[in-house]
Amino acid sequence: MGAAALWLTPKEEDPQIVVPMADVLIQAPGLNAQQVAKQVTQPLEKKVSQIDGVEYVYSTTKAGSARVTVRFYVGQDRESALVNLYNKLYANQDAIPAAVSEWAIKPVEIDDVPIVIAALRSDKPDILDHYALRRIAEQATLDLKALPQTNEVKVVGGMPRQVLVALDPAAMASYQISVADLTNAFSLSHQKRHAGDIQYQGQRYVLETGQWYQSLDDIRQLVVAVVNGKPVYLQDVATLTDGSTEAITDTWIQSQAETEPHPAVFISVAKQKGSNAVTVADDVTRTLNRLAKTQFPEEVEVETIRNYGQTADAKVSNLVSSLGIAVLTVVVFVGLFLNWRSALVVAIAIPISYGAALGSISPLVIPSTESPCLL
């Protein structure tokens, strides 16, 4: 039972301590960083610091937005802490400046920390640049999200895809089309809505209207106006380009043996609460290796730069081996200085006691939704 419990008990590197924490995200478009700090960040810091159980308040302010992180004392009940934070903010909505367009509260947990970070790199940037690597990584996240017990999967770096619409002022003037007409055409066409249900002969049919754009040609064929009985398409008044956005991050990777950095994007994978970090990390690395062999281009290399499952497994293995050496040392000393019969009793009693203690807290004996973890 002890051996089975040791094998089944989830392993983690980060301790499962309760430290309630939440980020308050504020959007205040039109204000510079100094105005956001004075009108939004500083008053909010004073308000949330008055909540019982708050230990630290951090903030980051930039033009048009701010982030205020509220951290409670260790051991505080997470649900109560978040409820107190929500109540404090909603009770002071009348004090929110008019420049604030929206705000949200995002709880932060220890399980939000990625256990696996993999880099997708290319040694031939002329063939695969940051934009191409980003698209490959985003496609890989679909397989990673399908794995059991994975939590948040993110792609960091690269340039996301966007369709650039360059308007032709002369063509728009000839068709008497304004920018507002184009915006209205987009909002009416690029949407899908529920149109009701139909019950017929014991079957239920769900009706939907509209559809999302599937390709660049769909956007080109968007009807933006009707002039003299003829439709005017978006391609008649604009030039459309399917490409990448402007780079807002610049991510590279370079090993100690290399002289030049190479373009790279990073995939981070977190696990669900109570799951085995070793199992989840093995599934993630196995999936990435499979994708590298079957789907990724030959120029793409996958390099794992963080694997908390591997380090957690190594620490647990080191703990078990150290425990075995300690037991063996005690048995030898007892046998040499007392007698071997007492040493035999010690050799049997210690593993049985350890196995019984570990088995008693294992899900094998006491089913629980939050399994204990070996650190």
N, C-alpha and C positions, 0 to 999 in steps of 0.2 A: 504493500500500500504506500509506503514511503517513497519507493522508487517511482511508482506511478504518479504520485503527487508532485514529485520533483520535476517530472517530465511534463505534466499537464499545467502546472502553475504558470501563468503568464510572466514573462520576464521583461523588465523595463530598466532603462538607465536613469531616467528622471524620477525622483520620488513623487508619489501621489499625495502631496500635501495640499491642503485646501487653502488657497490664497485668492479670494474673490478679487477680480479685476475687470474693469470695463473701460472702453474707449467711448468718449462722447465726440462724435464727428459733426462739425458745424460747417455749413456753406454760407458764405456772405459775399456774393459776387459784387464787384464794383468797389470794394474797400481794399486799400493797400495793407501791407503787413502791420504797420504801426496802428492804423485804425482798427484792424481786427483785434490786435492785442489789447487796445484800450477799451473798446466798446464791447467785446465779446469774451476774450480769453480771461482777462483779469477778473471781471465780475463773476464769471462762471466758476473760476477757481475758488473764490471766496464762498460761493454758495455750496459747492460740493464738499468743501472742507468742513462745513458745519454738520455733516452727517455723522452720526455715531458709528464708530468703528473704522473710520477712514484713517489710514496711516500716512500715505503719501499721495500727492497730486502732482502729476507731470503735465506739461503742455508743449505743443509745437504749433507755431503760428506762421503762416505765410499768406501771401496776397490772395484774398478771396476765400480762405478756409482756415480751419484750426482743428486741432486734435487735443483733447484733454483726457488724460489717463487717470483714472481713480483706482487706487489700490487700497484694499482693506487689510486689517490685521490678519495674521495667520490664524486659522481656526474659526474665523467668522463663518456663519452659515451663508452659503452662496446665494440661495434664493432670497433670504431676508435682506442681504446686502443689495442685491439688484433691485428688489422692490423698493427699498429706501431711496435708492438713487433715482428710480423712475418717479416716485412720489415727490421728491425734492424738485426735480426739473419741471414736472407738470404743474406743481403748485406755484411755480414762478414764471409761468408762460407770459404773464403780463409784463414781465421785465425784459423779455427778449427784444432786442433792437429790430426795427423795421427792415434793416438791411439783411437780416438772416432769412434766407429763402427756405432752408430746411435743416433739420438736425436729426441725428439718430444715435442710439446707444448700441454698441457692439460688445458683448461680453467676450472676455479673453480667458482661455483655459490653458492648462499645461499641455493638454493633448493637441493644442493648435501648433505646437512646436514640431516642425518636420522631423521625422525619423530617418528619412532618406532624401538626399539631394544628389541628383545626377546631372552631369553636364553633357550636353550634345555639342560637340565641337567639329570643326571642319579645318583640315589642313590646306584646303584649296578654296580660299575666300573668293576667287574669281568665278568659281562654279557654284558654291553654296555660301551666300552671305548671311547676315543676321536675319534678313527677311525670310529667306528660305528655311533657315534653321527654326525660326519661330513657328512657321506653318507645320513643319514636321513634328515639333514638340507638341503643338496643340492637338494634332491628330493622335499622338501617342497618349495624351491624357484620357482619351475615351476608353482605352483598354485599361488604364490604371484605375480609373474611377469605377470600373466594373468589378474590380477585385474585392473580395469580401473583407470587411473590417478596415477599409481605408476611409479616411475622413476627407480633408480638403487637399486638393491637388492644384498646384499653381505653376504657371510658367513665368519665369523672370528673365527679362532681357529680350533682345530682338525687337523687331518692328512689326506691330500688328498690321493686318490687312485693312485697306480702306479703298473705297472708290472715289476718286477725285473728279468733281464736276466743275469744269471750267466754262463759265457762262460766256456767251457771245453777245455783247451789248447791241451790235448792229442787227443781228437776227431777232433778238428779243424786241427791239424797237419796231422792226418791220411787221412782226406778228402782234404787236401791242400786248406783250406779255411782261408782267412784272415779277419781281422776286417773290412777292406774296402769292402770286398765282402758282409758282413752282412749289413753294412750301405747302400750299393747300393741296396740290395734286399728290405730293409725297404722302402727306398725312392721311389722305383718303384711300390711297392705293396700297400702301405698305402696311397692311394690318389684317388680322383675322379675328372674327368675332363669332360668338355663339348665337345662332339664329333660332334656337328652339328645338323641341323634340317632337317626333311623330310616332304615334302608336298605331301599328297596322298588322293585323292578323297575328297578334301575340308577340310581335317584334317591335323593338324600340330603336328608332333611327335618330341620330344626333345630326342636326343641320348646322353648318358653318358657312360663313360668307367671307370672301376675300382670300388672299394668300400672301405669303411672304415672297420677296424677290429671291429667286434661285440662282440667277446668273447675271453677268454684266449685260447680256442682250435683253433680259427682262427690264432692266432699268432704262436701257436705250429706247425701248418700245413704250415707255410710259407716256400716256396721252396727257399733255399739260394744258391743252386748250383746243377749241374747235373754231376755225376761221373760215368763213364762207362755205360752211358745210363740210370742210375737210379737217381731219384731225391733225394736230401739230404734236409731234413726238419730241421727247426731251433731246434726242440726238440732233434735232433740227436747230436747236438754240444753244447747244452746249457740246463740249468735247469731253468724253468720259474716259478715264484711265483707271484700270484696275492695278493697284500697286500697294505700296507700303506707306505708313504714316511717317511723319518726321520723327527722328530718333529722339527719345526723351531719356533713354538709358544707353550706356555703352558698356557691354559686357564682353570680357575677353578671358582667356585662360592660358596659363603658361606654366609648364613644369620646370623643375630645377635643371633638367638636362637640355631644355630648349633655349634658344637664343632670342626667339621672337614669339609674341603672343598670338593666339589664334582666336577668331570669332567663336562665340559660344552662347548658348542659352541654357538656362537651368530649370529643371523640373523638381519641385519639392512636393513630398507626399507626407501627410500626417496620418495618424491612426486613430481609430475610435477608442473611446474610454473603456478601460478594462481589457483590451485585446492584447495579444502577445506580440510585443515589438519584434521579436526574432522571426516569428512566422510571417508577419506582414512585410517586414523588410525583405525576407527571402522571396516572397511572392512578387514584390515590386522589382527586385533585381532580376529575377528569372523572366519576368514579362519584358523588361527593357532589353535583355539579351536576346530574347526571341524576336522582338521587333527589329533589333539591329541586324539580325540575320535574314529576316523574311521581308521586311517592309522598307527599312531605311535605305537610302542610297549608299553606295560603297564609300563615298567620301565622308560619311558621317561616322564619328566615333563616339561611343558612350563611355563615360568615365564617372564612377561613383565617388563623390568627394565627401559624403557623410553617410554613415550607416550605423545608426544607434542600435539596431538589432544585433549587428555583429559585435559591437563593443559590449552590449549588455550580456550576450551569450558568453563572451570571453570572461567577463567579470564573474558571472555565476559559476562557470567552469573552474575558475581560479579559486572561488570560495569553496566549492565542493572538494577540490583537490587539497586545499589547505586544511580543510576539516579532516579529510582522510589521513593526512600526514600527522596532524595533531593527535588523532585517535591512536594511530600506530605508535607514536612516541610515548603516549601515556601507557599503552599496553606493554611496551618493552620495559619501561622504567618500573612499572608495577611487577612485572615478571622477574626482573633482576633483583629488586630490593625486597620484595615480599615473597610471592610465590606465583607460579604460572596458573594455578587454579583461579586466584583473584584476578589475574590478568585476563583470563578467559571470560570471567563475568563482566569485566569492564568492556571487553571487545564486543560482547553481545549487547550489553545494556545501552551503551551510547548510541549505536546506530538505530536500535529499536526506539529509543526515546526521541531521537531526532526525526525518525520517520513518522512516529505517531503524532508528534507536534505538527509536522508539516502536513500530514494527512488530515488532521483535524480542522485545519483552516482551508483546505483545498476544496474546490467545487465538487471534487469526487465524493466528498463526505457531506458537506453543507452547501447545497445549491445556493448561489447568490448571483445577483445581476452585476455586482462589482467585485470581481475576483481579486484576491490578494496577489501581489506581484513581488517577485524576487528582484532585488535591486543589486 
